[in-house]
Amino acid sequence: MKMKILILGYKGMLGHELVKEFKNDHELILWDREQIDISRKEDTIKKVTDLGPDLVINAAAYTAVDEAEHNKDLVYKVNSCAVGFLATACKEIDALFIHFSTDYVFDGENHNGYKENHLYNPINLYGKSKALGEKMILDISPKYYIIRTSWLFGKYGKNFIETMLRLARENKEVRVVNDQFGSPTYAKDLASEVRKLVESENRSGIYHITNSGTCNWYEFAVQIFELSNLNIKVRPVKSEEFPTPAKRPTYSMLTNTKLPPMRKWEEALKDYLKK
């Protein structure tokens, strides 16, 4: 069935891929910062309810994890309050609300990773703001998909892969941390799974969507260089050698218990590098 779909944050890495996934079969309305300031309650609710979409996909977020530590008010406005405003608007017009969250809502102490029903325990301000955004949806929205993902990479925006390739061009050796574990996820694959989820009409809830398999950042970097045929020395180091304002979770793997597994992250990386 053809739907009217509002995509917020359509200029971002994930937003671009979502547009590609839905544009052929549905009516899309694409908004970014120029079209709406989602941190303004009355304007946001009025604009969304006046538009009357069947589905609202929120791919807008404050994602600068380290900068977030020094921009508390803005981070909570975008990642928490604005999410509540959008959820309220969706409830008023009976629209499905899709919102993207993160592995950073967890503390990273669980070596086995985190299922959808694990309790929140974020260890940085970004994670705290995203956890609060999730709670607002749970309190407000009758129709929603909260999609948690991790270590996102894609064509449209900064990502770890491009950073590694740049460093390889500039240096003979790179140092990469080997004590943080997660699941690299290709934005193109994530967008495809979102479309499948919408079409499946699964019940509202929290869903973990990442490429299959886990690694640490060092292992990810080694795979990037191997697939790119780059001969560069990669030295594994501990996180303490790269102190950052925001603490990172050590084990932030997201366990998917509700959906068919996605392809392995190595296959997705190979596909990305070909493009």
C-alpha positions as CSV (number, residue, x, y, z in Angstrom):
1,M,0.0,0.0,0.0
2,K,1.4,3.4,-1.0
3,M,2.1,5.6,2.1
4,K,2.8,9.2,2.7
5,I,6.2,9.1,4.5
6,L,8.0,11.9,6.2
7,I,11.7,11.4,6.6
8,L,13.5,13.7,9.0
9,G,17.3,14.1,8.6
10,Y,17.2,13.0,5.0
11,K,20.6,14.6,4.2
12,G,22.5,12.4,6.7
13,M,24.2,9.0,6.1
14,L,21.2,6.9,7.0
15,G,18.7,9.5,5.6
16,H,20.1,9.2,2.1
17,E,19.7,5.4,2.1
18,L,16.2,5.5,3.5
19,V,15.2,7.8,0.7
20,K,16.6,5.3,-1.9
21,E,14.7,2.5,-0.2
22,F,11.3,4.1,-0.1
23,K,11.2,6.5,-3.0
24,N,9.9,4.2,-5.7
25,D,6.9,2.9,-3.9
26,H,5.7,5.7,-1.6
27,E,5.1,9.4,-1.5
28,L,8.1,11.0,0.3
29,I,8.3,14.3,2.2
30,L,11.9,15.1,3.0
31,W,12.8,17.5,5.8
32,D,16.1,18.5,7.3
33,R,17.2,21.5,9.4
34,E,16.1,24.0,6.7
35,Q,12.5,22.7,6.8
36,I,12.0,22.1,10.5
37,D,13.6,22.7,14.0
38,I,12.4,19.6,15.8
39,S,13.5,21.1,19.1
40,R,10.6,23.6,19.0
41,K,7.6,21.8,20.4
42,E,4.6,23.8,19.0
43,D,6.1,24.2,15.5
44,T,7.0,20.5,15.3
45,I,3.7,19.1,16.4
46,K,1.8,21.6,14.2
47,K,3.9,21.0,11.1
48,V,3.8,17.2,11.4
49,T,0.0,17.0,12.2
50,D,-0.8,19.4,9.4
51,L,1.2,17.3,6.9
52,G,-0.6,14.1,8.1
53,P,1.9,11.4,7.1
54,D,1.2,7.7,7.5
55,L,4.7,7.1,8.7
56,V,7.3,9.4,10.3
57,I,11.0,8.2,10.1
58,N,13.3,10.2,12.4
59,A,16.9,9.9,11.2
60,A,17.8,13.2,12.8
61,A,20.0,13.2,15.9
62,Y,22.9,14.8,17.6
63,T,25.6,12.2,17.1
64,A,28.9,13.9,18.0
65,V,29.6,11.7,21.1
66,D,32.5,13.7,22.5
67,E,31.1,17.1,21.8
68,A,27.9,16.1,23.5
69,E,29.7,16.1,26.9
70,H,30.0,19.9,26.5
71,N,26.6,20.6,24.9
72,K,24.2,19.1,27.4
73,D,21.2,21.3,26.6
74,L,21.4,20.9,22.9
75,V,21.9,17.2,23.0
76,Y,18.9,16.7,25.2
77,K,16.8,19.0,23.0
78,V,17.5,17.0,19.9
79,N,17.9,13.5,21.2
80,S,15.2,13.5,23.9
81,C,12.7,16.4,23.9
82,A,12.3,16.5,20.1
83,V,11.7,12.8,20.0
84,G,8.8,13.3,22.5
85,F,7.4,16.1,20.3
86,L,7.5,13.8,17.2
87,A,5.9,11.0,19.2
88,T,3.1,13.3,20.3
89,A,2.4,14.4,16.8
90,C,2.4,10.8,15.5
91,K,-0.1,9.8,18.2
92,E,-2.4,12.7,17.3
93,I,-2.6,11.6,13.7
94,D,-2.3,7.8,14.3
95,A,1.0,7.6,12.3
96,L,3.6,5.0,12.7
97,F,6.8,6.4,14.3
98,I,10.3,5.0,13.5
99,H,13.1,6.3,15.6
100,F,16.8,5.2,15.6
101,S,18.7,4.6,18.8
102,T,22.1,3.2,19.7
103,D,24.2,0.6,21.5
104,Y,25.3,3.5,23.7
105,V,22.2,3.2,25.9
106,F,24.1,0.3,27.6
107,D,27.1,0.4,29.8
108,G,29.1,-2.2,27.8
109,E,29.9,-4.4,30.8
110,N,28.1,-7.5,29.4
111,H,30.6,-9.6,27.5
112,N,27.7,-11.4,25.7
113,G,26.1,-8.2,24.3
114,Y,22.6,-6.8,24.9
115,K,19.1,-8.0,24.0
116,E,16.2,-5.7,23.2
117,N,14.9,-6.0,26.8
118,H,18.1,-5.2,28.6
119,L,17.9,-2.3,31.1
120,Y,19.4,1.0,30.2
121,N,22.6,2.0,31.8
122,P,24.4,4.6,29.6
123,I,27.9,5.8,30.6
124,N,28.1,9.0,28.5
125,L,25.8,12.0,27.9
126,Y,25.0,11.0,24.3
127,G,23.8,7.6,25.5
128,K,21.8,9.2,28.3
129,S,20.0,11.5,25.9
130,K,19.2,8.6,23.5
131,A,17.9,6.5,26.4
132,L,15.6,9.3,27.5
133,G,14.4,9.7,23.9
134,E,13.5,6.0,23.8
135,K,11.6,6.3,27.1
136,M,9.5,9.2,25.8
137,I,8.4,7.1,22.8
138,L,7.5,4.2,25.1
139,D,5.4,6.6,27.3
140,I,3.7,8.3,24.4
141,S,3.5,6.3,21.2
142,P,1.0,3.5,20.5
143,K,2.6,2.7,17.1
144,Y,6.4,2.8,16.9
145,Y,9.6,1.0,16.0
146,I,12.6,1.9,18.1
147,I,15.6,0.6,16.1
148,R,18.9,0.3,17.8
149,T,22.0,0.0,15.7
150,S,25.8,0.4,16.1
151,W,29.0,1.4,14.4
152,L,27.2,2.8,11.3
153,F,29.1,3.3,8.1
154,G,28.0,4.5,4.7
155,K,28.6,6.5,1.6
156,Y,27.1,9.8,2.8
157,G,29.1,11.1,5.7
158,K,32.1,10.7,7.9
159,N,32.8,7.1,9.1
160,F,35.6,4.9,10.5
161,I,36.4,3.4,7.2
162,E,37.1,6.7,5.5
163,T,39.2,7.8,8.5
164,M,41.3,4.6,8.3
165,L,41.8,5.0,4.5
166,R,42.9,8.6,5.0
167,L,45.3,7.7,7.8
168,A,46.8,4.9,5.6
169,R,47.5,7.5,2.9
170,E,49.3,9.8,5.3
171,N,51.2,7.3,7.6
172,K,53.2,4.1,7.5
173,E,51.6,2.9,10.7
174,V,48.2,3.4,12.4
175,R,47.3,2.7,16.0
176,V,43.7,1.4,16.6
177,V,42.0,0.4,19.9
178,N,41.4,-3.3,20.4
179,D,39.4,-3.3,23.6
180,Q,36.0,-2.0,22.3
181,F,33.7,-4.5,20.7
182,G,30.7,-4.1,18.5
183,S,29.0,-4.8,15.2
184,P,29.8,-2.6,12.2
185,T,26.6,-1.8,10.3
186,Y,26.2,-0.7,6.7
187,A,23.7,2.1,6.4
188,K,22.5,0.7,3.1
189,D,21.7,-2.6,4.8
190,L,20.0,-1.0,7.7
191,A,17.7,1.1,5.4
192,S,16.7,-2.1,3.6
193,E,15.9,-3.8,6.8
194,V,13.8,-0.9,7.9
195,R,11.7,-1.2,4.8
196,K,11.2,-4.9,5.4
197,L,10.1,-4.2,8.9
198,V,7.5,-1.6,7.8
199,E,6.2,-4.0,5.2
200,S,6.1,-6.9,7.7
201,E,3.7,-4.9,9.9
202,N,5.4,-6.4,13.0
203,R,4.1,-5.3,16.4
204,S,5.4,-2.1,17.9
205,G,8.6,-2.5,20.0
206,I,12.4,-2.2,20.2
207,Y,14.4,-3.9,17.4
208,H,18.1,-4.5,17.2
209,I,19.3,-4.2,13.6
210,T,23.0,-4.6,12.8
211,N,25.1,-6.6,10.4
212,S,25.9,-10.0,11.8
213,G,29.1,-10.8,13.7
214,T,31.3,-8.7,16.0
215,C,34.8,-7.3,16.1
216,N,36.9,-4.7,17.8
217,W,38.1,-1.5,16.1
218,Y,41.5,-3.0,15.5
219,E,40.0,-6.0,13.7
220,F,37.8,-3.8,11.7
221,A,40.7,-1.7,10.6
222,V,42.8,-4.8,9.6
223,Q,39.9,-6.0,7.4
224,I,39.5,-2.6,5.8
225,F,43.2,-2.5,4.8
226,E,43.2,-6.1,3.6
227,L,40.1,-5.6,1.4
228,S,41.6,-2.4,0.1
229,N,45.0,-4.0,-0.7
230,L,46.8,-1.5,1.4
231,N,50.1,-2.5,3.0
232,I,50.2,-0.7,6.2
233,K,51.1,-1.7,9.8
234,V,48.3,-1.7,12.2
235,R,49.2,-1.6,15.9
236,P,46.6,-2.6,18.5
237,V,46.4,-0.3,21.5
238,K,44.2,0.1,24.6
239,S,41.6,2.8,24.8
240,E,43.6,4.6,27.5
241,E,46.1,5.6,24.8
242,F,43.3,7.6,23.1
243,P,41.5,9.4,26.0
244,T,38.2,11.0,24.9
245,P,35.8,13.3,26.7
246,A,33.1,10.7,26.5
247,K,33.6,7.2,27.9
248,R,32.8,4.4,25.4
249,P,31.1,1.1,26.3
250,T,33.5,-1.9,26.0
251,Y,31.1,-4.5,24.8
252,S,28.2,-2.9,23.0
253,M,27.1,-5.8,20.7
254,L,23.4,-5.7,20.1
255,T,21.7,-9.2,20.1
256,N,18.8,-9.5,17.6
257,T,16.1,-11.8,18.9
258,K,13.2,-10.7,16.8
259,L,14.2,-10.5,13.1
260,P,16.1,-12.6,10.6
261,P,19.8,-12.0,10.8
262,M,21.5,-9.6,8.4
263,R,24.5,-10.5,6.3
264,K,27.9,-10.5,8.0
265,W,29.7,-7.2,8.5
266,E,32.7,-8.4,6.4
267,E,30.4,-8.9,3.4
268,A,28.8,-5.5,3.9
269,L,32.3,-3.9,4.2
270,K,33.4,-5.6,1.0
271,D,30.3,-4.3,-0.8
272,Y,30.9,-0.8,0.6
273,L,34.5,-0.7,-0.6
274,K,33.6,-1.8,-4.1
275,K,31.2,1.2,-4.4
